[in-house]
Amino acid sequence: MLSPSRSINCMFAAILLIILNCSSFGYGQDKKKQLPEGTPILWREPTDIRNRDLLLGPGGEAMKPDLSRVTFIKEEKGGYSKKYRIKDGRGRVWVAKLGKEAQSETAAVRLVWATGYTSEINYLVPRLTIEGKGTLENVRLEARPENVERFDEWTWAANPFAGKRELQGLKVLMALMENWDLKDSNNRVLVVRRGARNELHYVVSDLGTTFGKTGGQNSPMAFIRSIKGSRNEPDDYVKDKFIDEIQGNMVRFDYSGKNESIMENISIADARWIGGLLARLSDRQLQDAFRAANYNASEVQLLAGAVRKRINELVSLQSGPTTTERR
């Protein structure tokens, strides 16, 4: 008769053998979809930037969800926020995000899109009734168009735009919005069918951890959850420092978050470039980005004013060893 310890060892050995056998036949392995051929796109010149409607965002009037009847399909797993896959009154599919990130993500998508970057299509619904789930407040709806297929993540370190100005500008925009959750799994390649050809849109798909602060938050559980900042906290956003210092021709941001290394080696020229695009947005447009996310009037003024201040910091950057302090 085997001793208890030998029995346990035999059991673990058997389990390990099963796992190895399954692996050899391909069971339990994640299979990534093969990305089809197409034109990689991260950014397009926004020639109409002064006329872009930041209230409706990238989907415009045409893509607005039909809320006459909203039915539940399934719960979406993973991530910080609870999410439901739903169908609207016209039969179009959306992913509904609940909770704290819904507002910040809605506003962030509009700033990303306004400056020419590829983005998701989303809308903030202040009050939404989902059959079987009840009535919910401040729900972000993200479109799942039939002509768009979602593929796996792209990485900040290796992508078709590495070293190019548009990628560097996107990093600066992430710092401007205080997006501290820049892990690769928050990025997606969206394959958009344009007749017989494909466009491969490289998007930052999850922008919920924005408009707060980087570098930790006042929570006794922060160290357990490895939290690197707050989200959707206008007061935090306004108070947080943006630019730390200038080192020669490079700019260093006061940024602490996941994947911090991507904020290294940002040139003043690249920072001023994205700042120049943002500077073309009117105060009304900036305010509309936050109105679209159902912030109240005082929060709209607070957030839009803070974004404008950061834009001004970017466009006024000058080379030199002098530390740049926020005023």
DADAWO-V283093 format. One record per residue. N is the residue number from 1. RES is the residue in three letters. D_FIRST is the distance of its C-alpha to the first C-alpha in Angstrom with 1 decimal. Layout:
BEGIN
N_RES_D_FIRST / N_RES_D_FIRST
END
This chain:
BEGIN
1_MET_0.0 / 2_LEU_3.8 / 3_SER_6.6 / 4_PRO_9.3 / 5_SER_11.6 / 6_ARG_9.8 / 7_SER_9.4 / 8_ILE_13.1 / 9_ASN_14.1 / 10_CYS_12.8 / 11_MET_14.7 / 12_PHE_17.8 / 13_ALA_17.8 / 14_ALA_17.9 / 15_ILE_20.6 / 16_LEU_22.5 / 17_LEU_22.5 / 18_ILE_23.9 / 19_ILE_26.6 / 20_LEU_27.6 / 21_ASN_27.9 / 22_CYS_30.0 / 23_SER_32.1 / 24_SER_32.9 / 25_PHE_34.3 / 26_GLY_36.3 / 27_TYR_34.4 / 28_GLY_34.5 / 29_GLN_37.3 / 30_ASP_40.6 / 31_LYS_43.4 / 32_LYS_46.8 / 33_LYS_49.8 / 34_GLN_52.2 / 35_LEU_55.3 / 36_PRO_58.3 / 37_GLU_61.5 / 38_GLY_64.0 / 39_THR_66.2 / 40_PRO_64.3 / 41_ILE_66.2 / 42_LEU_65.6 / 43_TRP_69.2 / 44_ARG_72.6 / 45_GLU_75.9 / 46_PRO_76.7 / 47_THR_80.4 / 48_ASP_80.7 / 49_ILE_78.9 / 50_ARG_81.7 / 51_ASN_81.7 / 52_ARG_77.9 / 53_ASP_77.1 / 54_LEU_74.3 / 55_LEU_74.4 / 56_LEU_73.1 / 57_GLY_71.3 / 58_PRO_70.2 / 59_GLY_70.0 / 60_GLY_73.5 / 61_GLU_74.9 / 62_ALA_73.7 / 63_MET_70.0 / 64_LYS_70.1 / 65_PRO_67.6 / 66_ASP_68.9 / 67_LEU_67.7 / 68_SER_69.2 / 69_ARG_65.7 / 70_VAL_62.4 / 71_THR_59.2 / 72_PHE_55.6 / 73_ILE_53.5 / 74_LYS_50.3 / 75_GLU_49.0 / 76_GLU_48.8 / 77_LYS_45.7 / 78_GLY_45.7 / 79_GLY_48.2 / 80_TYR_49.6 / 81_SER_51.7 / 82_LYS_51.0 / 83_LYS_52.4 / 84_TYR_53.2 / 85_ARG_54.2 / 86_ILE_57.3 / 87_LYS_60.2 / 88_ASP_63.8 / 89_GLY_66.7 / 90_ARG_67.6 / 91_GLY_64.1 / 92_ARG_63.4 / 93_VAL_60.0 / 94_TRP_59.4 / 95_VAL_56.7 / 96_ALA_57.5 / 97_LYS_56.4 / 98_LEU_56.5 / 99_GLY_56.7 / 100_LYS_58.1 / 101_GLU_58.2 / 102_ALA_60.2 / 103_GLN_63.6 / 104_SER_63.1 / 105_GLU_61.8 / 106_THR_64.7 / 107_ALA_67.2 / 108_ALA_65.5 / 109_VAL_65.5 / 110_ARG_69.2 / 111_LEU_69.9 / 112_VAL_67.7 / 113_TRP_69.5 / 114_ALA_73.0 / 115_THR_72.7 / 116_GLY_71.9 / 117_TYR_68.1 / 118_THR_66.0 / 119_SER_64.3 / 120_GLU_62.6 / 121_ILE_64.9 / 122_ASN_64.5 / 123_TYR_66.3 / 124_LEU_65.8 / 125_VAL_66.2 / 126_PRO_67.1 / 127_ARG_66.0 / 128_LEU_64.0 / 129_THR_62.8 / 130_ILE_59.8 / 131_GLU_59.3 / 132_GLY_56.1 / 133_LYS_55.8 / 134_GLY_59.0 / 135_THR_61.7 / 136_LEU_60.7 / 137_GLU_62.9 / 138_ASN_63.4 / 139_VAL_61.3 / 140_ARG_61.4 / 141_LEU_61.5 / 142_GLU_60.7 / 143_ALA_61.8 / 144_ARG_59.8 / 145_PRO_62.7 / 146_GLU_62.2 / 147_ASN_63.7 / 148_VAL_61.2 / 149_GLU_57.7 / 150_ARG_55.4 / 151_PHE_53.4 / 152_ASP_51.1 / 153_GLU_52.0 / 154_TRP_54.4 / 155_THR_54.1 / 156_TRP_56.7 / 157_ALA_56.2 / 158_ALA_56.5 / 159_ASN_58.8 / 160_PRO_62.1 / 161_PHE_64.1 / 162_ALA_62.8 / 163_GLY_65.6 / 164_LYS_68.1 / 165_ARG_70.2 / 166_GLU_68.9 / 167_LEU_65.3 / 168_GLN_66.6 / 169_GLY_68.7 / 170_LEU_65.7 / 171_LYS_63.8 / 172_VAL_66.9 / 173_LEU_67.0 / 174_MET_63.4 / 175_ALA_64.3 / 176_LEU_67.4 / 177_MET_65.4 / 178_GLU_62.8 / 179_ASN_60.0 / 180_TRP_57.1 / 181_ASP_54.3 / 182_LEU_55.1 / 183_LYS_51.7 / 184_ASP_51.8 / 185_SER_49.8 / 186_ASN_53.0 / 187_ASN_55.0 / 188_ARG_55.4 / 189_VAL_57.3 / 190_LEU_59.2 / 191_VAL_60.5 / 192_VAL_63.9 / 193_ARG_65.5 / 194_ARG_69.2 / 195_GLY_70.2 / 196_ALA_69.1 / 197_ARG_68.0 / 198_ASN_65.2 / 199_GLU_65.5 / 200_LEU_62.4 / 201_HIS_62.8 / 202_TYR_60.9 / 203_VAL_60.5 / 204_VAL_59.0 / 205_SER_57.4 / 206_ASP_56.3 / 207_LEU_59.1 / 208_GLY_58.1 / 209_THR_57.6 / 210_THR_61.3 / 211_PHE_64.3 / 212_GLY_62.5 / 213_LYS_61.9 / 214_THR_59.5 / 215_GLY_57.9 / 216_GLY_55.9 / 217_GLN_56.8 / 218_ASN_57.0 / 219_SER_53.6 / 220_PRO_51.0 / 221_MET_48.3 / 222_ALA_50.0 / 223_PHE_47.8 / 224_ILE_44.6 / 225_ARG_46.0 / 226_SER_47.6 / 227_ILE_50.9 / 228_LYS_53.7 / 229_GLY_56.6 / 230_SER_58.0 / 231_ARG_59.0 / 232_ASN_62.1 / 233_GLU_63.6 / 234_PRO_67.3 / 235_ASP_68.0 / 236_ASP_65.3 / 237_TYR_66.7 / 238_VAL_70.2 / 239_LYS_69.4 / 240_ASP_67.0 / 241_LYS_68.5 / 242_PHE_68.7 / 243_ILE_70.0 / 244_ASP_69.0 / 245_GLU_71.2 / 246_ILE_73.0 / 247_GLN_72.1 / 248_GLY_74.8 / 249_ASN_74.6 / 250_MET_71.2 / 251_VAL_70.4 / 252_ARG_67.4 / 253_PHE_66.3 / 254_ASP_64.9 / 255_TYR_61.7 / 256_SER_58.1 / 257_GLY_55.5 / 258_LYS_52.8 / 259_ASN_53.7 / 260_GLU_56.5 / 261_SER_57.2 / 262_ILE_59.0 / 263_MET_61.7 / 264_GLU_62.6 / 265_ASN_65.5 / 266_ILE_67.5 / 267_SER_71.2 / 268_ILE_74.0 / 269_ALA_75.5 / 270_ASP_72.5 / 271_ALA_72.3 / 272_ARG_76.1 / 273_TRP_75.7 / 274_ILE_73.3 / 275_GLY_75.3 / 276_GLY_78.4 / 277_LEU_76.9 / 278_LEU_75.8 / 279_ALA_79.3 / 280_ARG_80.8 / 281_LEU_79.2 / 282_SER_81.5 / 283_ASP_80.7 / 284_ARG_80.7 / 285_GLN_78.1 / 286_LEU_75.8 / 287_GLN_76.3 / 288_ASP_75.6 / 289_ALA_72.2 / 290_PHE_71.2 / 291_ARG_73.2 / 292_ALA_71.1 / 293_ALA_68.0 / 294_ASN_69.6 / 295_TYR_70.1 / 296_ASN_72.8 / 297_ALA_76.2 / 298_SER_75.7 / 299_GLU_72.4 / 300_VAL_74.0 / 301_GLN_76.7 / 302_LEU_74.3 / 303_LEU_71.9 / 304_ALA_74.7 / 305_GLY_76.6 / 306_ALA_73.6 / 307_VAL_73.0 / 308_ARG_76.7 / 309_LYS_76.6 / 310_ARG_73.7 / 311_ILE_75.6 / 312_ASN_78.6 / 313_GLU_76.5 / 314_LEU_75.4 / 315_VAL_78.8 / 316_SER_80.4 / 317_LEU_78.0 / 318_GLN_79.8 / 319_SER_78.6 / 320_GLY_78.5 / 321_PRO_76.6 / 322_THR_77.5 / 323_THR_74.8 / 324_THR_75.3 / 325_GLU_75.0 / 326_ARG_74.7 / 327_ARG_77.8
END
